[in-house]
Amino acid sequence: MASIRQRGGNSYAVVFQNGEGEARQQVWESGYTQAEANLRKAQIEHEESRGIKTHTISEENHGLLGKAVAAAQGKKDKAAAQMNFANQQTAAEIRSTNDALLFLPFMEDFIRVYGSKKWGTSYYKGTMSLLHNYIYPYWKDVPITDVTVKDVDIYYTQLIAEGKASTKKHRPKRAKAISASTVNDIHKVLRCAFNRALKWQYIDSNPFIHATLPEFRSKVRPALTPDEVKQVLDFTDNPDDYDLFLVHCAVHLAFSGSMRGGEIGALQWDDIIDPQNRIVYISKSIDRVDRAALDTVSKTKVFFQFPSFNPRAKSVIVLKNTKEDGGSDRNCYLSPTVYDKLMMLKSMQEELKSLLGYDGYYDYDMMICQANGKPIMTEHLNKKFQVVLDEMNIRPKKGDEQYVFHSLRSSATTYKLRVSGGDIKAVQGENGQKDPKMVTEVYSRILEEDRRRISELMAADFYSEGGNSGDDVLQVAKDNPELFRQFAAFMSMTTGTTSANNI
């Protein structure tokens, strides 16, 4: 059995016995937060329940190795400085001998020196796939000093005209053309790499800056209307069905808290930092990451790694930072209704713990999890959500695109812009976005109801049509002042009437 000891204000240690027989000794792992300590304790006790007596010691948190860790960090910093000096020497040698640097070794150096520090695990894995599938077969033996803008234009043209999209091993192979979106992703990687080559003084100009890209427009996913969200919440509000009620709580968090699917799946009960004011702190995201990427990149911070039941698996499920730059960490203020629903879900989980027992329930303190306590990934949450939509026959009115769980984030953004009177900064803070353009250009949608009300305002005021009295127009202005200000601003531009600021 393991125990938790508090050491200082917000620091906790996990104490457990490690090894067997005469080699068995007590181990202290310190420096955890309370949530991390709970997860580490659950992991150790889970292993012991299955007869495992020797646990992998977390070197970073082993209290007895503090000095050794500091010494190791010093060696690491010294090695990094030596590597940086070696890189400078290599660059100087290349410039002095005028040797042409081939594409493949340059990209490998670029990833080692630049990508490993700037990229997260997902972007690293995706970039490596692009390199091996579409870039290296064409460029690997070409000196980067010989690449011209015309060469790049020909390359992009061939990708679109003749290239075939790669498929995963477990999926049927289809002769599908490479999309303009993929070409744009390739362009971003190569433009960045050659910008670095320019700074390293390997080349005189970046040919990818002036290359001609295929036309590409990102698809705008349809978003549920507020009425559709209410219908989903009513349909899933069934505490007698755990899976259905799980979707109910997840929808509440996505809509009221503007949370991403990964953020919802990473929530733990200790993340409710202020129960009295119903404040949840969002600082983690759940994700399945590639082991090789995790060992390479340094920008992704892992708070907890879930035990893997397949030792040969190439990926692991982790709780990691929300965004590599930390821009998404934020507080979320829950309404009393949403908080009560979550407390009901917690009581359901407590019943499942008693029913399934210690061996049947995997207690990682997760808020949104499977009925046996195991974590739930975004793609699984999306499947459950779409099953509900299919049963309710809720689909977008236009186009072939289906609603996905992430659509709720767009619905929430649009609705919050509406009720806040267009307060973009407040909605940006709710969404955890660094750029306010993401609020207006990507996630917000124009609600048909608002468009109809603008039309009614114009009919009543500009065209003097019946159906809306002055009292009706005044009521619309009270219900949505920002909408009315937009209408008044339009009227002042076209007819020279009262300024929007005077309304």
Contacts in CASP RR format, 6 or more apart in sequence:
PFRMAT RR
TARGET T0000
AUTHOR 0000-0000-0000
METHOD contacts of the structure
MODEL  1
MASIRQRGGNSYAVVFQNGEGEARQQVWESGYTQAEANLRKAQIEHEESR
GIKTHTISEENHGLLGKAVAAAQGKKDKAAAQMNFANQQTAAEIRSTNDA
LLFLPFMEDFIRVYGSKKWGTSYYKGTMSLLHNYIYPYWKDVPITDVTVK
DVDIYYTQLIAEGKASTKKHRPKRAKAISASTVNDIHKVLRCAFNRALKW
QYIDSNPFIHATLPEFRSKVRPALTPDEVKQVLDFTDNPDDYDLFLVHCA
VHLAFSGSMRGGEIGALQWDDIIDPQNRIVYISKSIDRVDRAALDTVSKT
KVFFQFPSFNPRAKSVIVLKNTKEDGGSDRNCYLSPTVYDKLMMLKSMQE
ELKSLLGYDGYYDYDMMICQANGKPIMTEHLNKKFQVVLDEMNIRPKKGD
EQYVFHSLRSSATTYKLRVSGGDIKAVQGENGQKDPKMVTEVYSRILEED
RRRISELMAADFYSEGGNSGDDVLQVAKDNPELFRQFAAFMSMTTGTTSA
NNI
1 16 0 8 1.000
1 45 0 8 1.000
1 48 0 8 1.000
2 14 0 8 1.000
2 15 0 8 1.000
2 16 0 8 1.000
2 40 0 8 1.000
2 41 0 8 1.000
2 44 0 8 1.000
2 45 0 8 1.000
3 14 0 8 1.000
3 15 0 8 1.000
3 16 0 8 1.000
3 41 0 8 1.000
4 12 0 8 1.000
4 13 0 8 1.000
4 14 0 8 1.000
4 15 0 8 1.000
4 34 0 8 1.000
4 37 0 8 1.000
4 38 0 8 1.000
4 41 0 8 1.000
5 12 0 8 1.000
5 13 0 8 1.000
5 14 0 8 1.000
5 15 0 8 1.000
5 28 0 8 1.000
6 12 0 8 1.000
6 13 0 8 1.000
7 13 0 8 1.000
7 30 0 8 1.000
7 31 0 8 1.000
10 33 0 8 1.000
10 34 0 8 1.000
11 30 0 8 1.000
11 31 0 8 1.000
11 32 0 8 1.000
11 33 0 8 1.000
12 30 0 8 1.000
12 31 0 8 1.000
12 32 0 8 1.000
12 33 0 8 1.000
12 34 0 8 1.000
12 36 0 8 1.000
12 37 0 8 1.000
13 28 0 8 1.000
13 29 0 8 1.000
13 30 0 8 1.000
13 31 0 8 1.000
13 32 0 8 1.000
13 37 0 8 1.000
13 63 0 8 1.000
14 28 0 8 1.000
14 29 0 8 1.000
14 30 0 8 1.000
14 32 0 8 1.000
14 37 0 8 1.000
14 40 0 8 1.000
14 41 0 8 1.000
14 44 0 8 1.000
14 61 0 8 1.000
15 26 0 8 1.000
15 27 0 8 1.000
15 28 0 8 1.000
15 29 0 8 1.000
16 26 0 8 1.000
16 27 0 8 1.000
16 41 0 8 1.000
16 44 0 8 1.000
16 55 0 8 1.000
17 24 0 8 1.000
17 25 0 8 1.000
17 26 0 8 1.000
17 27 0 8 1.000
18 24 0 8 1.000
18 25 0 8 1.000
18 26 0 8 1.000
18 27 0 8 1.000
18 53 0 8 1.000
18 54 0 8 1.000
18 55 0 8 1.000
18 57 0 8 1.000
19 25 0 8 1.000
19 53 0 8 1.000
19 54 0 8 1.000
19 55 0 8 1.000
20 53 0 8 1.000
20 54 0 8 1.000
24 53 0 8 1.000
27 55 0 8 1.000
27 57 0 8 1.000
27 62 0 8 1.000
28 62 0 8 1.000
28 63 0 8 1.000
28 64 0 8 1.000
29 40 0 8 1.000
29 57 0 8 1.000
29 58 0 8 1.000
29 61 0 8 1.000
29 62 0 8 1.000
29 63 0 8 1.000
30 61 0 8 1.000
30 62 0 8 1.000
30 63 0 8 1.000
31 61 0 8 1.000
31 63 0 8 1.000
32 40 0 8 1.000
32 61 0 8 1.000
34 270 0 8 1.000
35 268 0 8 1.000
35 270 0 8 1.000
35 271 0 8 1.000
35 365 0 8 1.000
36 303 0 8 1.000
36 304 0 8 1.000
38 268 0 8 1.000
38 270 0 8 1.000
38 365 0 8 1.000
39 268 0 8 1.000
39 304 0 8 1.000
39 364 0 8 1.000
39 365 0 8 1.000
40 58 0 8 1.000
40 61 0 8 1.000
40 304 0 8 1.000
42 362 0 8 1.000
42 363 0 8 1.000
42 364 0 8 1.000
42 365 0 8 1.000
43 307 0 8 1.000
44 55 0 8 1.000
45 358 0 8 1.000
46 307 0 8 1.000
46 362 0 8 1.000
47 55 0 8 1.000
47 307 0 8 1.000
49 358 0 8 1.000
49 359 0 8 1.000
59 65 0 8 1.000
59 69 0 8 1.000
60 69 0 8 1.000
62 69 0 8 1.000
87 109 0 8 1.000
87 113 0 8 1.000
91 200 0 8 1.000
91 201 0 8 1.000
91 202 0 8 1.000
94 101 0 8 1.000
94 202 0 8 1.000
95 201 0 8 1.000
95 202 0 8 1.000
100 143 0 8 1.000
100 144 0 8 1.000
100 145 0 8 1.000
100 146 0 8 1.000
101 143 0 8 1.000
101 144 0 8 1.000
101 145 0 8 1.000
101 197 0 8 1.000
101 202 0 8 1.000
102 140 0 8 1.000
102 141 0 8 1.000
102 142 0 8 1.000
102 143 0 8 1.000
102 144 0 8 1.000
103 136 0 8 1.000
103 139 0 8 1.000
103 140 0 8 1.000
103 141 0 8 1.000
103 142 0 8 1.000
103 143 0 8 1.000
103 144 0 8 1.000
103 147 0 8 1.000
104 136 0 8 1.000
104 139 0 8 1.000
104 140 0 8 1.000
104 141 0 8 1.000
106 144 0 8 1.000
106 193 0 8 1.000
106 197 0 8 1.000
106 202 0 8 1.000
107 131 0 8 1.000
107 135 0 8 1.000
107 136 0 8 1.000
107 193 0 8 1.000
110 193 0 8 1.000
110 196 0 8 1.000
110 197 0 8 1.000
111 127 0 8 1.000
114 193 0 8 1.000
114 196 0 8 1.000
115 124 0 8 1.000
115 297 0 8 1.000
116 124 0 8 1.000
116 296 0 8 1.000
116 297 0 8 1.000
116 298 0 8 1.000
117 297 0 8 1.000
117 298 0 8 1.000
117 299 0 8 1.000
118 299 0 8 1.000
119 127 0 8 1.000
119 297 0 8 1.000
119 299 0 8 1.000
119 324 0 8 1.000
120 293 0 8 1.000
120 297 0 8 1.000
120 299 0 8 1.000
120 300 0 8 1.000
120 324 0 8 1.000
121 287 0 8 1.000
121 289 0 8 1.000
121 290 0 8 1.000
121 293 0 8 1.000
121 294 0 8 1.000
121 297 0 8 1.000
121 300 0 8 1.000
121 320 0 8 1.000
122 287 0 8 1.000
122 289 0 8 1.000
122 293 0 8 1.000
124 290 0 8 1.000
124 293 0 8 1.000
124 296 0 8 1.000
124 297 0 8 1.000
125 289 0 8 1.000
125 290 0 8 1.000
125 293 0 8 1.000
127 189 0 8 1.000
128 293 0 8 1.000
129 166 0 8 1.000
130 182 0 8 1.000
130 185 0 8 1.000
130 186 0 8 1.000
130 189 0 8 1.000
131 189 0 8 1.000
133 166 0 8 1.000
134 159 0 8 1.000
134 166 0 8 1.000
134 178 0 8 1.000
134 182 0 8 1.000
134 186 0 8 1.000
135 186 0 8 1.000
135 189 0 8 1.000
135 190 0 8 1.000
138 155 0 8 1.000
138 158 0 8 1.000
139 147 0 8 1.000
139 155 0 8 1.000
144 194 0 8 1.000
144 197 0 8 1.000
144 202 0 8 1.000
144 203 0 8 1.000
145 202 0 8 1.000
145 203 0 8 1.000
147 194 0 8 1.000
147 207 0 8 1.000
148 207 0 8 1.000
149 207 0 8 1.000
149 210 0 8 1.000
149 211 0 8 1.000
151 207 0 8 1.000
152 190 0 8 1.000
152 207 0 8 1.000
152 208 0 8 1.000
152 211 0 8 1.000
153 211 0 8 1.000
153 212 0 8 1.000
156 183 0 8 1.000
156 187 0 8 1.000
156 211 0 8 1.000
156 212 0 8 1.000
156 213 0 8 1.000
156 214 0 8 1.000
159 178 0 8 1.000
159 182 0 8 1.000
159 183 0 8 1.000
159 186 0 8 1.000
160 177 0 8 1.000
160 178 0 8 1.000
160 180 0 8 1.000
160 183 0 8 1.000
160 214 0 8 1.000
163 177 0 8 1.000
163 178 0 8 1.000
164 175 0 8 1.000
164 176 0 8 1.000
164 177 0 8 1.000
164 178 0 8 1.000
165 174 0 8 1.000
165 176 0 8 1.000
165 177 0 8 1.000
165 178 0 8 1.000
165 179 0 8 1.000
165 182 0 8 1.000
167 173 0 8 1.000
167 174 0 8 1.000
167 176 0 8 1.000
180 213 0 8 1.000
180 214 0 8 1.000
180 215 0 8 1.000
180 216 0 8 1.000
181 216 0 8 1.000
181 218 0 8 1.000
183 213 0 8 1.000
183 214 0 8 1.000
183 216 0 8 1.000
184 213 0 8 1.000
184 214 0 8 1.000
184 216 0 8 1.000
187 208 0 8 1.000
187 211 0 8 1.000
187 213 0 8 1.000
190 208 0 8 1.000
191 206 0 8 1.000
191 208 0 8 1.000
191 209 0 8 1.000
194 203 0 8 1.000
194 206 0 8 1.000
194 207 0 8 1.000
194 208 0 8 1.000
195 206 0 8 1.000
197 203 0 8 1.000
197 206 0 8 1.000
198 204 0 8 1.000
198 205 0 8 1.000
198 206 0 8 1.000
219 401 0 8 1.000
221 401 0 8 1.000
221 404 0 8 1.000
221 406 0 8 1.000
221 407 0 8 1.000
221 410 0 8 1.000
222 396 0 8 1.000
222 398 0 8 1.000
222 399 0 8 1.000
222 401 0 8 1.000
222 403 0 8 1.000
222 407 0 8 1.000
223 403 0 8 1.000
223 407 0 8 1.000
223 408 0 8 1.000
223 410 0 8 1.000
223 411 0 8 1.000
223 414 0 8 1.000
223 445 0 8 1.000
224 232 0 8 1.000
224 394 0 8 1.000
224 403 0 8 1.000
224 407 0 8 1.000
224 408 0 8 1.000
224 411 0 8 1.000
225 411 0 8 1.000
225 447 0 8 1.000
225 448 0 8 1.000
225 449 0 8 1.000
226 411 0 8 1.000
226 415 0 8 1.000
226 447 0 8 1.000
228 394 0 8 1.000
228 411 0 8 1.000
229 251 0 8 1.000
229 255 0 8 1.000
229 408 0 8 1.000
229 411 0 8 1.000
231 392 0 8 1.000
231 394 0 8 1.000
232 251 0 8 1.000
232 388 0 8 1.000
232 389 0 8 1.000
232 392 0 8 1.000
232 394 0 8 1.000
233 248 0 8 1.000
233 251 0 8 1.000
233 252 0 8 1.000
235 388 0 8 1.000
235 391 0 8 1.000
235 392 0 8 1.000
236 244 0 8 1.000
236 245 0 8 1.000
236 247 0 8 1.000
236 248 0 8 1.000
236 251 0 8 1.000
236 388 0 8 1.000
237 245 0 8 1.000
237 248 0 8 1.000
238 244 0 8 1.000
238 245 0 8 1.000
238 248 0 8 1.000
239 245 0 8 1.000
239 344 0 8 1.000
239 348 0 8 1.000
242 348 0 8 1.000
242 352 0 8 1.000
242 371 0 8 1.000
243 371 0 8 1.000
243 384 0 8 1.000
244 388 0 8 1.000
245 344 0 8 1.000
245 345 0 8 1.000
245 348 0 8 1.000
246 345 0 8 1.000
246 368 0 8 1.000
246 376 0 8 1.000
246 384 0 8 1.000
247 381 0 8 1.000
247 384 0 8 1.000
247 385 0 8 1.000
247 388 0 8 1.000
248 341 0 8 1.000
249 341 0 8 1.000
249 342 0 8 1.000
249 345 0 8 1.000
249 368 0 8 1.000
250 261 0 8 1.000
250 264 0 8 1.000
250 368 0 8 1.000
250 381 0 8 1.000
250 385 0 8 1.000
250 405 0 8 1.000
251 385 0 8 1.000
251 408 0 8 1.000
252 337 0 8 1.000
252 338 0 8 1.000
252 341 0 8 1.000
252 342 0 8 1.000
253 259 0 8 1.000
253 264 0 8 1.000
253 267 0 8 1.000
253 338 0 8 1.000
253 368 0 8 1.000
254 260 0 8 1.000
254 261 0 8 1.000
254 264 0 8 1.000
254 405 0 8 1.000
254 408 0 8 1.000
254 409 0 8 1.000
254 412 0 8 1.000
255 408 0 8 1.000
255 411 0 8 1.000
255 412 0 8 1.000
255 415 0 8 1.000
256 334 0 8 1.000
256 335 0 8 1.000
256 338 0 8 1.000
256 412 0 8 1.000
257 332 0 8 1.000
257 334 0 8 1.000
257 412 0 8 1.000
257 430 0 8 1.000
258 332 0 8 1.000
258 409 0 8 1.000
258 412 0 8 1.000
258 413 0 8 1.000
258 416 0 8 1.000
258 427 0 8 1.000
258 430 0 8 1.000
258 431 0 8 1.000
258 432 0 8 1.000
259 282 0 8 1.000
259 332 0 8 1.000
259 409 0 8 1.000
260 285 0 8 1.000
260 322 0 8 1.000
260 328 0 8 1.000
260 378 0 8 1.000
260 406 0 8 1.000
260 409 0 8 1.000
261 378 0 8 1.000
261 381 0 8 1.000
261 405 0 8 1.000
261 406 0 8 1.000
262 285 0 8 1.000
262 286 0 8 1.000
262 287 0 8 1.000
262 377 0 8 1.000
262 378 0 8 1.000
263 282 0 8 1.000
263 284 0 8 1.000
263 285 0 8 1.000
263 322 0 8 1.000
263 328 0 8 1.000
264 368 0 8 1.000
264 381 0 8 1.000
265 285 0 8 1.000
265 286 0 8 1.000
265 366 0 8 1.000
265 367 0 8 1.000
265 368 0 8 1.000
265 369 0 8 1.000
265 375 0 8 1.000
265 376 0 8 1.000
265 377 0 8 1.000
265 378 0 8 1.000
265 381 0 8 1.000
266 284 0 8 1.000
266 285 0 8 1.000
266 286 0 8 1.000
266 319 0 8 1.000
267 280 0 8 1.000
267 282 0 8 1.000
267 284 0 8 1.000
267 366 0 8 1.000
267 367 0 8 1.000
267 368 0 8 1.000
268 284 0 8 1.000
268 364 0 8 1.000
268 365 0 8 1.000
268 366 0 8 1.000
268 367 0 8 1.000
269 346 0 8 1.000
269 365 0 8 1.000
269 367 0 8 1.000
270 365 0 8 1.000
271 280 0 8 1.000
271 281 0 8 1.000
271 282 0 8 1.000
271 283 0 8 1.000
271 284 0 8 1.000
271 367 0 8 1.000
272 278 0 8 1.000
272 279 0 8 1.000
272 280 0 8 1.000
272 342 0 8 1.000
273 279 0 8 1.000
273 280 0 8 1.000
273 281 0 8 1.000
273 331 0 8 1.000
277 333 0 8 1.000
278 333 0 8 1.000
278 334 0 8 1.000
278 335 0 8 1.000
278 336 0 8 1.000
278 338 0 8 1.000
278 339 0 8 1.000
279 331 0 8 1.000
279 332 0 8 1.000
279 333 0 8 1.000
279 334 0 8 1.000
280 331 0 8 1.000
280 332 0 8 1.000
280 334 0 8 1.000
281 329 0 8 1.000
281 330 0 8 1.000
281 331 0 8 1.000
281 332 0 8 1.000
282 322 0 8 1.000
282 328 0 8 1.000
282 329 0 8 1.000
282 330 0 8 1.000
282 331 0 8 1.000
282 332 0 8 1.000
283 321 0 8 1.000
283 322 0 8 1.000
283 329 0 8 1.000
284 303 0 8 1.000
284 319 0 8 1.000
284 320 0 8 1.000
284 321 0 8 1.000
284 322 0 8 1.000
285 319 0 8 1.000
285 320 0 8 1.000
285 321 0 8 1.000
285 322 0 8 1.000
286 317 0 8 1.000
286 318 0 8 1.000
286 319 0 8 1.000
286 320 0 8 1.000
286 375 0 8 1.000
286 377 0 8 1.000
286 378 0 8 1.000
287 317 0 8 1.000
287 318 0 8 1.000
287 320 0 8 1.000
287 377 0 8 1.000
288 315 0 8 1.000
288 316 0 8 1.000
288 317 0 8 1.000
288 318 0 8 1.000
288 377 0 8 1.000
289 300 0 8 1.000
289 315 0 8 1.000
289 316 0 8 1.000
289 318 0 8 1.000
289 320 0 8 1.000
290 314 0 8 1.000
290 315 0 8 1.000
291 313 0 8 1.000
291 314 0 8 1.000
291 315 0 8 1.000
291 316 0 8 1.000
292 314 0 8 1.000
294 300 0 8 1.000
294 302 0 8 1.000
294 316 0 8 1.000
294 318 0 8 1.000
299 324 0 8 1.000
300 320 0 8 1.000
300 321 0 8 1.000
300 324 0 8 1.000
301 320 0 8 1.000
301 321 0 8 1.000
302 318 0 8 1.000
302 319 0 8 1.000
302 320 0 8 1.000
303 318 0 8 1.000
303 319 0 8 1.000
303 320 0 8 1.000
303 321 0 8 1.000
304 318 0 8 1.000
304 319 0 8 1.000
304 364 0 8 1.000
305 316 0 8 1.000
305 317 0 8 1.000
305 318 0 8 1.000
306 316 0 8 1.000
306 317 0 8 1.000
306 318 0 8 1.000
306 364 0 8 1.000
306 375 0 8 1.000
308 316 0 8 1.000
308 317 0 8 1.000
317 375 0 8 1.000
317 377 0 8 1.000
321 329 0 8 1.000
322 328 0 8 1.000
322 329 0 8 1.000
325 434 0 8 1.000
327 432 0 8 1.000
327 434 0 8 1.000
328 432 0 8 1.000
328 433 0 8 1.000
329 432 0 8 1.000
330 429 0 8 1.000
330 430 0 8 1.000
330 432 0 8 1.000
332 430 0 8 1.000
334 342 0 8 1.000
342 367 0 8 1.000
345 367 0 8 1.000
346 367 0 8 1.000
349 369 0 8 1.000
349 373 0 8 1.000
352 361 0 8 1.000
352 371 0 8 1.000
352 372 0 8 1.000
352 373 0 8 1.000
353 361 0 8 1.000
353 363 0 8 1.000
356 372 0 8 1.000
360 372 0 8 1.000
361 372 0 8 1.000
361 373 0 8 1.000
362 372 0 8 1.000
362 373 0 8 1.000
362 374 0 8 1.000
363 373 0 8 1.000
364 373 0 8 1.000
364 374 0 8 1.000
364 375 0 8 1.000
366 373 0 8 1.000
366 375 0 8 1.000
366 376 0 8 1.000
368 376 0 8 1.000
368 381 0 8 1.000
369 375 0 8 1.000
369 376 0 8 1.000
370 376 0 8 1.000
378 405 0 8 1.000
381 405 0 8 1.000
382 404 0 8 1.000
382 405 0 8 1.000
382 406 0 8 1.000
385 403 0 8 1.000
385 404 0 8 1.000
385 405 0 8 1.000
386 402 0 8 1.000
386 403 0 8 1.000
386 404 0 8 1.000
386 405 0 8 1.000
389 395 0 8 1.000
389 402 0 8 1.000
389 403 0 8 1.000
394 403 0 8 1.000
395 402 0 8 1.000
395 403 0 8 1.000
396 402 0 8 1.000
396 403 0 8 1.000
409 431 0 8 1.000
409 443 0 8 1.000
410 443 0 8 1.000
410 444 0 8 1.000
410 445 0 8 1.000
411 445 0 8 1.000
412 430 0 8 1.000
413 427 0 8 1.000
413 431 0 8 1.000
413 439 0 8 1.000
413 443 0 8 1.000
413 444 0 8 1.000
413 445 0 8 1.000
414 443 0 8 1.000
414 444 0 8 1.000
414 445 0 8 1.000
414 446 0 8 1.000
414 447 0 8 1.000
415 447 0 8 1.000
416 426 0 8 1.000
416 427 0 8 1.000
416 430 0 8 1.000
417 423 0 8 1.000
417 424 0 8 1.000
417 427 0 8 1.000
417 439 0 8 1.000
417 444 0 8 1.000
418 447 0 8 1.000
418 450 0 8 1.000
418 480 0 8 1.000
418 482 0 8 1.000
420 426 0 8 1.000
420 427 0 8 1.000
421 480 0 8 1.000
421 481 0 8 1.000
421 482 0 8 1.000
421 483 0 8 1.000
422 482 0 8 1.000
424 436 0 8 1.000
424 439 0 8 1.000
424 440 0 8 1.000
425 436 0 8 1.000
427 439 0 8 1.000
428 436 0 8 1.000
428 438 0 8 1.000
428 439 0 8 1.000
431 438 0 8 1.000
431 439 0 8 1.000
431 443 0 8 1.000
433 439 0 8 1.000
450 480 0 8 1.000
450 483 0 8 1.000
453 476 0 8 1.000
453 480 0 8 1.000
453 483 0 8 1.000
454 483 0 8 1.000
454 486 0 8 1.000
454 487 0 8 1.000
456 468 0 8 1.000
456 476 0 8 1.000
457 468 0 8 1.000
457 473 0 8 1.000
457 476 0 8 1.000
457 484 0 8 1.000
457 487 0 8 1.000
458 487 0 8 1.000
459 465 0 8 1.000
459 466 0 8 1.000
459 467 0 8 1.000
459 468 0 8 1.000
460 466 0 8 1.000
460 467 0 8 1.000
460 468 0 8 1.000
460 469 0 8 1.000
460 470 0 8 1.000
460 472 0 8 1.000
460 473 0 8 1.000
461 473 0 8 1.000
461 487 0 8 1.000
461 491 0 8 1.000
462 491 0 8 1.000
462 495 0 8 1.000
476 483 0 8 1.000
476 484 0 8 1.000
477 484 0 8 1.000
477 503 0 8 1.000
481 503 0 8 1.000
484 503 0 8 1.000
485 500 0 8 1.000
485 501 0 8 1.000
485 503 0 8 1.000
486 500 0 8 1.000
488 497 0 8 1.000
488 498 0 8 1.000
488 499 0 8 1.000
488 500 0 8 1.000
488 503 0 8 1.000
489 499 0 8 1.000
489 500 0 8 1.000
491 497 0 8 1.000
491 498 0 8 1.000
492 498 0 8 1.000
492 499 0 8 1.000
492 500 0 8 1.000
END
